[in-house]
Amino acid sequence: MMVITLAIDFLLYLLQKGRTELIEKLLNTWCPRTGNRCRNTSTPIYRLRLALSHLWNYWLIQNSG
């Protein structure tokens, strides 16, 4: 349970800083959303988690074997 809490705290920390260039690039590359509504609303934490998950999976595939 502590690992989950730590992971969620990390995601909230990233979102708390606002949409920095790194967050924008991460979301646009690994969890893209289009449309006016998505541009005008705040980023839900699940999008950031999903983007990091896709990035991690890509990295594992590239570095395995």
TAHU-V587332 format. One record per helix or strand of 3 or more residues. SS is the DSSP state (2 for helix, 1 for strand). FROM is the first residue (numbers start at 1). LEN is the number of residues. Records with the same first field share a line. If there is no record, write none. Layout:
SS->FROM-LEN ; FROM-LEN
//
This chain:
2->2-15 ; 21-10 ; 36-5 ; 45-19
//
